[in-house]
Amino acid sequence: MSRSALRISAAAGVGGVVVCTALAVCFLRPESPATPSGSFLARPDVFVLDIPRVEDASDAIGKSVKKLLLNPLKGRNPSAASAAFHPEFLARFPAPDSAPGFLEAGLRFREYGETAGPDLDAGAFLSTVAKHLEGWAVIERASWRAFETLLTPDSTSAFVSAHLQLGGSTHSGTRGDLQGVVEAQVVSDGVEWKLRRLSWKYGTRIDSEVLPFADISAATGLTWNFSDENQLVLQQLIDQRGPNTVGGISAVDWNRDGHWDLIATLADKTAVLFENDGRGGFERRPLPFATAHECGNVALMADLDRDGLDEIVTGQVLSAESSRGRIGVYTRRSGQWELLPGALEFDLPPGVRGLLPQAVVPGDINGDGLVEIFVGIYSHAGSRQDRFSNIEAYDGADDLLFVNHGNLSFTEESDARGIHSTQFTLAAAFFDLDADGDQDLIQVNDYGPNVVWENSGSGTFRRDKTHPFVRDPGYNMGVCIADFDNSGKWSVHFSDMYSHAGNRILRLGGGLGPELLRKALVLAGGNRMFESVPGTPGGWTDVGNDRGIAYADWAWSCNFFDFDNDGDRDLFVTNGFTSHTNPASPDY
């Protein structure tokens, strides 16, 4: 699919086809200019800046919209939805056929821009919505999530910008989804908030013409085989806000038979090899980890000694004695796996214990054909104490760079090579960012800005403090790189967090200066994507909003791959977080 179509295709790849997965359609949220008072929907010139008061009102508005409008629509009772409207209600909302559709990978897309008219009364609006829902046997999702609430001083009216979503499935099992940004004026009658004006700004309708993905994990053997008791213990920990990341999955060709196998890990607990049988299933196989402590968050397989056989590195710190820490390498000798417990040895600062490695990344930093290993460390036992900052934190842990000298001999040389950072590293990637023939390093950090380490060409690095990737802080979770449309231009995607509450609060200003407010909005703004554009400052331009990939809630790992086998690469982003047993309690 084309570069211009990435916005809607990425949306479909994440959720338009996947069963029980939220559709991650992403919307550009331009700063709205002041609306003339005589227009269809006027923004208030004066509004409340008291954040708790506004948040209470926003919560009450959301509950009224859900109760009076969304629940009746979901329950196929449109007449009951009439209670959601003020007597003077008017709407501007797109009819299903008001935009041309096009087919891509079995999905039919329609993009709706801002609707200029006609103005719809309550009956006409509900009739238009009903046309969108025609053919859906079940309405599975109906949501209203405000990212801006401007409350008038008398608390009787508010201007709201929100993400509106309606999604369902047909009798044949195909799915449909309507999602867009709306603006509304709501008025309080003393009990409920009623809609007086509603205006569609932009969004997308997606209808699947093929059956959605089905979860075949159990049928193919991809299961942990957890007992009910283990699941209960894990859920109890989640309810207590205990774990946030517990492991990971690596795709490898374990036996070099041309089929992808999977290594799944639960840190400090267990790890399983799911070997592809070549017939659409997987068989559980043991890994060479002798103890639970050897199981890390990730597993890297790479040929580190150029003997044609892959080694395994988990990044797990196997021992921390005195001033030295050790990470193991697993290699095969005479057909048997052997642990080299001190293959990756490093200096351990005084008092630093409980290191949490989150990234193990291969690269060739000096062009000698040997694979170096970068280990991104998220934190240690003393992190997140008095010096911790949610916006820019530097009390994580020092990352490690192991230089390969051949024959599985490594030395840790991060400081000597110019790399020193104690941020909260979650991911990393080696890539030639400046097209000078060597591999630079992108360090992806939670709680702060990313770091670009520019390679001098000899395997030493300098921190590029002006690179576009590092100008703003973020809650960065993942990175992936591709020329997704075969245009010769590289794109770098960073997974990050989108916060509706953060956007609502920040749009009130709160006394922040322009630059701090801009940075804070970036923090709450979600995913980002940069494209290589020669001649621009830094050579890269942020196109995340233009490509529509920004809004995806709590995003984690990401990957470009050819979802529909059409020759270009689509974007998949894992999204979401743990859920509390009690729906009324916060998930995290």
RAJOJO-V688194 format. One record per residue. RES is the residue in one letter. PHI is phi in whole degrees, 0 to 359 (999 if undefined). Layout:
# RAJOJO-V688194
{{RES:PHI} {RES:PHI}}
This chain:
# RAJOJO-V688194
{{M:999} {S:283} {R:300} {S:291} {A:266} {L:301} {R:306} {I:279} {S:290} {A:297} {A:300} {A:292} {G:296} {V:277} {G:222} {G:294} {V:239} {V:266} {V:292} {C:60} {T:237} {A:296} {L:285} {A:263} {V:288} {C:243} {F:237} {L:291} {R:242} {P:293} {E:296} {S:280} {P:288} {A:300} {T:268} {P:305} {S:297} {G:268} {S:280} {F:301} {L:222} {A:262} {R:280} {P:293} {D:286} {V:235} {F:213} {V:289} {L:253} {D:288} {I:299} {P:302} {R:296} {V:293} {E:295} {D:298} {A:294} {S:298} {D:296} {A:294} {I:297} {G:300} {K:294} {S:294} {V:298} {K:295} {K:292} {L:270} {L:246} {L:290} {N:297} {P:299} {L:297} {K:295} {G:271} {R:58} {N:231} {P:298} {S:297} {A:291} {A:290} {S:298} {A:291} {A:281} {F:250} {H:291} {P:304} {E:263} {F:299} {L:219} {A:225} {R:239} {F:215} {P:286} {A:283} {P:306} {D:264} {S:279} {A:226} {P:292} {G:254} {F:218} {L:259} {E:212} {A:56} {G:78} {L:239} {R:258} {F:250} {R:225} {E:254} {Y:253} {G:270} {E:296} {T:265} {A:272} {G:158} {P:286} {D:284} {L:255} {D:281} {A:301} {G:295} {A:292} {F:296} {L:296} {S:295} {T:294} {V:298} {A:299} {K:294} {H:294} {L:270} {E:300} {G:91} {W:276} {A:283} {V:223} {I:263} {E:267} {R:218} {A:216} {S:223} {W:224} {R:230} {A:281} {F:245} {E:206} {T:224} {L:249} {L:264} {T:291} {P:304} {D:274} {S:61} {T:258} {S:212} {A:208} {F:259} {V:231} {S:250} {A:213} {H:269} {L:250} {Q:223} {L:230} {G:217} {G:198} {S:228} {T:268} {H:298} {S:278} {G:99} {T:285} {R:236} {G:226} {D:208} {L:238} {Q:216} {G:198} {V:264} {V:236} {E:243} {A:213} {Q:250} {V:242} {V:232} {S:271} {D:259} {G:97} {V:238} {E:235} {W:263} {K:249} {L:283} {R:257} {R:222} {L:215} {S:228} {W:285} {K:257} {Y:189} {G:167} {T:217} {R:247} {I:233} {D:237} {S:276} {E:256} {V:232} {L:293} {P:288} {F:299} {A:243} {D:283} {I:246} {S:305} {A:295} {A:294} {T:263} {G:92} {L:270} {T:222} {W:280} {N:61} {F:290} {S:282} {D:301} {E:294} {N:295} {Q:297} {L:295} {V:298} {L:298} {Q:295} {Q:296} {L:296} {I:298} {D:298} {Q:268} {R:59} {G:280} {P:280} {N:239} {T:233} {V:237} {G:166} {G:197} {I:230} {S:240} {A:267} {V:221} {D:256} {W:302} {N:250} {R:53} {D:257} {G:88} {H:247} {W:283} {D:252} {L:232} {I:249} {A:249} {T:234} {L:239} {A:304} {D:64} {K:230} {T:199} {A:210} {V:226} {L:265} {F:259} {E:272} {N:290} {D:274} {G:77} {R:236} {G:93} {G:223} {F:227} {E:241} {R:288} {R:228} {P:285} {L:252} {P:281} {F:273} {A:277} {T:229} {A:298} {H:295} {E:284} {C:275} {G:256} {N:284} {V:221} {A:221} {L:259} {M:245} {A:202} {D:278} {L:274} {D:241} {R:57} {D:257} {G:87} {L:239} {D:279} {E:262} {I:238} {V:230} {T:259} {G:79} {Q:292} {V:282} {L:280} {S:208} {A:220} {E:242} {S:53} {S:253} {R:233} {G:244} {R:222} {I:244} {G:269} {V:237} {Y:256} {T:230} {R:253} {R:227} {S:55} {G:81} {Q:241} {W:286} {E:223} {L:270} {L:256} {P:294} {G:247} {A:298} {L:244} {E:250} {F:210} {D:290} {L:243} {P:300} {P:304} {G:81} {V:273} {R:218} {G:67} {L:296} {L:240} {P:289} {Q:236} {A:221} {V:231} {V:235} {P:270} {G:190} {D:246} {I:278} {N:236} {G:70} {D:265} {G:84} {L:262} {V:271} {E:274} {I:232} {F:260} {V:248} {G:274} {I:258} {Y:284} {S:197} {H:223} {A:298} {G:262} {S:286} {R:58} {Q:252} {D:296} {R:273} {F:287} {S:229} {N:291} {I:262} {E:221} {A:252} {Y:231} {D:246} {G:282} {A:215} {D:287} {D:286} {L:235} {L:232} {F:259} {V:270} {N:271} {H:253} {G:93} {N:57} {L:60} {S:253} {F:230} {T:231} {E:276} {E:226} {S:301} {D:296} {A:297} {R:267} {G:99} {I:260} {H:215} {S:202} {T:242} {Q:269} {F:264} {T:282} {L:249} {A:204} {A:198} {A:205} {F:272} {F:195} {D:279} {L:289} {D:256} {A:55} {D:252} {G:94} {D:234} {Q:267} {D:272} {L:236} {I:259} {Q:256} {V:257} {N:240} {D:280} {Y:54} {G:154} {P:287} {N:287} {V:230} {V:249} {W:258} {E:274} {N:281} {S:285} {G:111} {S:249} {G:95} {T:253} {F:230} {R:231} {R:281} {D:273} {K:280} {T:251} {H:296} {P:304} {F:292} {V:245} {R:288} {D:232} {P:288} {G:194} {Y:251} {N:284} {M:243} {G:203} {V:214} {C:212} {I:225} {A:194} {D:265} {F:289} {D:243} {N:58} {S:264} {G:89} {K:252} {W:276} {S:234} {V:241} {H:256} {F:245} {S:282} {D:211} {M:254} {Y:254} {S:235} {H:296} {A:297} {G:300} {N:295} {R:299} {I:292} {L:292} {R:291} {L:278} {G:93} {G:64} {G:80} {L:285} {G:290} {P:304} {E:289} {L:295} {L:296} {R:299} {K:296} {A:295} {L:293} {V:296} {L:302} {A:265} {G:271} {G:92} {N:297} {R:227} {M:225} {F:245} {E:242} {S:288} {V:228} {P:304} {G:95} {T:271} {P:303} {G:82} {G:80} {W:223} {T:235} {D:283} {V:239} {G:303} {N:292} {D:296} {R:277} {G:77} {I:258} {A:289} {Y:279} {A:212} {D:59} {W:265} {A:266} {W:235} {S:294} {C:215} {N:199} {F:273} {F:201} {D:275} {F:297} {D:246} {N:55} {D:251} {G:98} {D:241} {R:252} {D:260} {L:241} {F:246} {V:231} {T:289} {N:211} {G:117} {F:204} {T:294} {S:247} {H:288} {T:301} {N:271} {P:302} {A:278} {S:266} {P:298} {D:290} {Y:208}}
